[in-house]
């Protein structure tokens, strides 16, 4: 009897960015978590609470804060939550670096 083929390599969890709807590896995205103290960034990915994932850049976080983040966290962002996320967003790069499929061409 032949053995069933096994997967080669390790499984990498995938998550969808709430801002741009792009699917990426979980480790490439920033987790935002709803806690009793409000919404906060979770760089470790281990805080308790409902979470949502975004690319760590101003563009995606800004888009997410316009509405999709409310649905993903199943809440309405308070003014304090918005201020905290906007302050955090100022330290992020303006937009994500896009991978180029034409590397080496030309």
N, C-alpha and C positions, 0 to 999 in steps of 0.2 A: 504494500500500500504506500502510495506516495505521500510525503509530508506536504501540508499546506504551506504555501509561500508566506513568509513573514515580511512585514514592512521593514524596509531598510531605513535607518536613521530614526531620529526621535521626533515624535509628534510635536508640532508647534501650534499652540492655541491661536486662533484668529479672532479678531474683534473688529467692529465697524466704527469708524470715526463718526461721531454724532454731527460734526460740522460739515464734512464734505462727503460722507457716506462711502468712503474708500475702505476696503478691507485690508488690514495689515496684521502682522504678528503682534500679539498682545504686548510684548516687551517694547515695541516701537511706539506705543501710544501712551498718553498720560491718562491716568484714571482720576476722575473727579468723583468724590463720594459724598453722599448725604449723611450727615451725622446729626446728633442732637444739638451740636454747637453751630450747625450750618453747613454749607457746601464748602469743601476744601480739597485741594489737590492732594493726591496720594501717590507720591513717587515710588513708594515701596510696593504698592498694589495689594497691601495686606490689611488695611483698615476695615473694620466692620461697618456695614451699611450698604445701601443700594448705590451702585456705581455706574458711571458712564465713561466712555473712552473718547478722547480727542487727540489729534496731532498736537504736539507741543509747539504751537506757533499762534501768532495773533490772529491770523486769518480764520483758521478752523475754530478756535475758541470764541472769536467774535461771532461767527455764524451760529455756533451752537447756543450762545447766550440769547440769540434773537427768538428762540422758541423751542428748538428740538431738545435742548437740555432739560427743559421743564417736563417734557413727556418721558424722556429717558429716566429721569430721577423720580418721576411720578410726584411732582410737587411744583409749586410756583416759586421762582427765585425771589427772595426778599431783597429789599434795597441793600441791606448789609451784605448779603451773599454776592450781589452784583458788584458792589464796591470792592469786596475782597478779591473776586475773580479778575476785575479790571486792574487792580493793583498788581496781581500776580502776572497778568497778561503783558504788562509794560516791560517785564524782564525777559519775555520770550522773543524769539526771532520773528520778523514780520511775516514771512511765509515759509512753507516747508520746501526743502530742496527736493526737486523732482529727479527721479532716476531717469537717465537718458538711455534710450534703446539704441541710439546711434553712436555709442562710444567707439572710438577707433575708426569711425568712418570719416573720410574726407582727407 
